Amino acid sequence: MKKISFLIVAAALLSFTVRDKTSTSSEEGTKTNEVAFLQKEHTFRGGDNDTISISTDDSTAIKVTKGELKRILKKDPELNSDLPFPPDICWGKSLKNDIEFDCEACRDQYYALYAYFLREKNGEAKYRAQRKTLITLYRDINDVFGMLNGGGTYYGHQYIRILGYAEFSVYAGKDNDYYNRPHNLAGQKSLYIKSLKQYIYDEVNNNTEYSPKEKVEKQKETLKSVKDIDRLITTYFYLNMAQEFQYSHY
């Protein structure tokens, strides 16, 4: 599901170029310098046709020209706000300026940009592990519901938009005593995982289009993602974010 979803969205990203990450250490050094400069000056060295990766996902690189970034930042300053709104609200604000991001693939682009600029405020290196966990966790949840519903464009578009949702979760959780306090999550986590499994069993068993054999295979396939969700939820923060993301989007 993950690969299929990514290919659907990658093909739709229009002016973005998506490729597997194959950066050399030299390229990473250049990227780091560019990020530091963007954070301080909000201007861009080099020509407008030069490209940089704006991906916050280590597995892919989404490239945009510097000229495009300059143009978008001027038109959509909410992307670089000191007090960021959640990505859905921020995207809604962008539509008051014009309708550039008023299509499904265009909205994917916006969420990738949102994640990129918010990552520079959060700290790329400091929250790298947390960011990676949240992206994987949210994509696992997306996969569960995508598989139960036979796929669809919504789940494909979510693959990229999750970059924005995950980055806002990093922002919401950093230096937050509520999430960072010692917390025994065993009971709540167990209830959440059991509830998710029960939902899968009910959805699959009540689907009259599946044969008995297909029901067994569908449950087995979907529960793989639940197993990964269980593995990733190691703190109350991750449990709370997983629940919030699921209940808000599915």
LINDA-V933488 format. One line per field, one symbol per residue. psi: psi as a letter, one per 20 degrees, with the letter a starting at -180 (. if undefined). burial: b if it has 9 or more other ideal C-beta (glycine too) atoms within 8 Angstrom, else e. A space follows every 50 residues. Layout:
BEGIN
psi: ???
burial: ???
END
This chain:
BEGIN
psi: gggggghghhhijdiqpprqokqrhghhggggggggghhghkrpqrqhiq qqpjpjphirpopqqhgggggghhhmiihkqhnqrqhgggghhhihgakh klrghhhggghggggghhhhhhogghkgggggggggghhgghgghghhjk arhghghhgghhgggghhhgghipkohghiqppojgghggggghggghgg gggghjoiiprhghgghgggghighhhhgghhnirhghgghggggghhi.
burial: beebbbebbeebbeebebeebebeeeebeebeebbebbbeeeebeeeeeb bbbbbbeeebbbbbbbbbbbebbebbebbebeebbebeebbebbbeeeee beeebbbbbbbbbbbbbbbbbbebeebeebbbbbbbbbbbbbbbbbbbee beeebbbbbbbbbbbbbbbbbebbeeeebeeeeebeebbeebbeebbeeb bebbeebeebeeeebeebbeebbebbebbbebbebbbbbbbbbebbeeee
END
